[in-house]
Amino acid sequence: MTSKENDKPPVIDPDGSRKERYEALVGEYYNDIFRYAYWLSKSRQVAEDLAQETFLRAWRALDSLEKPGAAKAWLFTILRRENARRFEKYRPETDDLDDYSLPDTEKLEPDQILDRELLYKSMSELEPEYRDPLLLQVIGGFSGEEIAGMLDLNNNTVMTRLFRARNKLKDLLGDKSDQ
């Protein structure tokens, strides 16, 4: 996170009404929440449900948000917990990850499509302890310190995992491009 982002005033006006604060929260962070939910679920429908449930829980707990500047991390934490709840009672059948691809709003050349699919497949092969911090940094735009708070880890541990995740990803991509 750059210093400009840190200096940016919070989107949520702590003096506004509950409804205004909630609407500001949804307006500012819905796309980020949906994008991360889609990455976690690999399904547009499930991602929409996760985003909706995330914001429903955020509405219920809006008064517990003490620092408006921490709203994005707070929402991502709610989303991660909500996603974990999906698996507490239900064990889905596993699907082949090759069947999934991220939706694309722009036309890509065939080699760009292959590169994107290769990156997606390689990231999905990373162990969760490395993949989760990397996704939070890349998709969520969170700093190492913010990720540490979200994952209940030491900042040094997060930075080490990010370093290892990038190296493992580089190795995976190197091995696959050689084939």
C-alpha positions in Angstrom: 0.0 0.0 0.0 1.4 3.3 -1.0 1.6 6.3 1.3 -1.1 8.0 -0.9 -3.5 5.2 0.0 -2.7 5.5 3.6 -3.3 9.3 3.5 -6.7 8.9 1.7 -9.6 9.9 4.0 -11.8 7.0 5.0 -14.7 6.4 2.6 -17.1 5.8 5.5 -18.0 9.0 7.4 -18.2 7.9 11.1 -20.6 10.8 11.7 -23.0 9.7 9.0 -26.2 7.6 9.6 -25.9 3.9 9.8 -27.5 3.5 6.4 -25.1 6.1 4.8 -22.1 4.4 6.3 -23.3 1.0 5.0 -24.0 2.4 1.5 -20.6 4.0 1.3 -19.0 0.7 2.4 -20.9 -1.3 -0.3 -20.2 1.3 -3.0 -16.5 1.4 -2.3 -15.7 -2.2 -1.7 -18.3 -4.4 -3.5 -16.1 -5.0 -6.6 -13.1 -6.0 -4.5 -15.2 -8.3 -2.3 -16.8 -9.9 -5.4 -13.5 -10.4 -7.2 -11.9 -12.1 -4.1 -15.0 -14.2 -3.6 -14.9 -15.3 -7.2 -11.3 -16.3 -6.8 -12.1 -18.3 -3.7 -15.2 -20.0 -5.1 -14.5 -20.3 -8.9 -18.2 -19.7 -9.4 -20.0 -16.5 -10.2 -23.2 -17.6 -8.4 -21.3 -18.6 -5.3 -19.2 -15.4 -5.4 -22.4 -13.3 -5.5 -23.8 -15.3 -2.6 -20.6 -14.8 -0.6 -20.5 -11.1 -1.4 -24.1 -10.7 -0.3 -23.6 -12.7 2.9 -20.4 -10.7 3.6 -22.3 -7.4 3.3 -25.2 -8.7 5.3 -22.9 -9.6 8.2 -21.2 -6.3 7.8 -24.6 -4.5 8.2 -25.3 -6.5 11.3 -21.9 -5.7 12.8 -21.4 -2.2 11.4 -21.2 -0.7 14.8 -18.2 -2.9 15.6 -16.2 -1.3 12.8 -14.1 1.1 15.0 -11.7 2.4 12.3 -13.3 3.4 9.0 -9.9 3.2 7.4 -9.8 -0.6 8.2 -13.1 -1.3 6.5 -11.5 -3.2 3.5 -9.5 -5.5 5.7 -12.6 -6.0 7.9 -14.7 -7.0 5.0 -12.1 -9.4 3.6 -11.9 -11.1 7.0 -15.7 -11.5 7.0 -15.5 -12.9 3.5 -12.8 -15.4 4.3 -14.8 -16.6 7.4 -18.0 -16.8 5.4 -16.2 -18.8 2.7 -14.9 -21.2 5.4 -18.4 -21.6 6.7 -19.4 -23.1 3.3 -17.2 -26.0 4.0 -18.1 -26.7 7.7 -21.2 -28.6 6.9 -20.8 -29.4 3.2 -18.0 -31.2 1.4 -18.3 -30.4 -2.3 -17.2 -32.8 -4.9 -13.9 -31.8 -6.4 -13.7 -30.4 -9.9 -10.8 -30.3 -12.3 -9.4 -26.7 -12.1 -8.7 -26.9 -15.8 -12.4 -26.3 -16.4 -12.3 -22.9 -14.9 -11.1 -19.6 -16.2 -11.5 -16.0 -15.0 -14.0 -14.0 -17.0 -12.3 -11.4 -19.3 -13.8 -8.2 -20.4 -11.2 -7.6 -23.1 -10.2 -9.7 -26.0 -7.0 -11.5 -25.5 -4.7 -13.1 -28.0 -4.4 -16.9 -27.7 -0.9 -16.8 -26.2 -2.2 -14.3 -23.5 -5.1 -16.7 -22.7 -2.6 -19.5 -22.3 -0.4 -17.4 -20.1 -3.4 -16.4 -17.9 -4.5 -20.0 -17.6 -1.0 -21.1 -16.8 -0.7 -18.5 -14.1 -4.1 -19.4 -12.6 -3.3 -23.1 -12.6 0.1 -22.5 -11.0 -1.3 -20.3 -8.3 -3.9 -22.9 -7.5 -1.1 -25.5 -7.0 0.5 -23.4 -4.3 -0.1 -24.6 -0.7 -2.8 -22.5 1.0 -0.3 -21.1 3.5 1.5 -19.4 0.5 -1.4 -18.9 -1.8 -3.7 -17.0 0.7 -1.2 -14.2 1.6 -0.3 -13.8 -2.1 -3.9 -13.5 -3.2 -4.6 -11.0 -0.4 -1.7 -8.9 -1.6 -2.3 -9.2 -5.3 -6.1 -9.2 -5.5 -6.8 -7.3 -2.3 -3.9 -4.9 -2.4 -3.2 -5.4 1.3 0.2 -4.7 2.9 2.1 -7.4 4.7 1.1 -5.9 8.0 -2.6 -5.9 7.1 -2.4 -9.5 5.9 -0.7 -10.5 9.1 -3.7 -9.0 11.0 -6.2 -10.8 8.8 -4.5 -14.2 9.0 -3.5 -13.9 12.7 0.2 -14.2 11.8 3.4 -12.3 12.6 4.3 -9.8 10.0 7.7 -11.4 9.4 5.9 -14.8 8.8 3.7 -13.1 6.2 6.6 -11.5 4.4 8.5 -14.8 4.4 5.4 -16.6 3.0 5.0 -14.0 0.3 8.7 -14.3 -0.7 8.4 -18.1 -0.8 5.1 -17.9 -2.7 6.6 -15.8 -5.4 9.6 -18.1 -5.7 7.4 -21.2 -5.8 5.2 -19.6 -8.4 8.3 -18.6 -10.4 9.5 -22.2 -10.2 6.1 -23.6 -11.2 5.8 -21.2 -14.2 9.4 -22.0 -15.2 8.7 -25.7 -15.2 5.5 -25.4 -17.2 6.9 -23.0 -19.8 9.6 -25.6 -20.5 7.1 -28.2 -21.4 
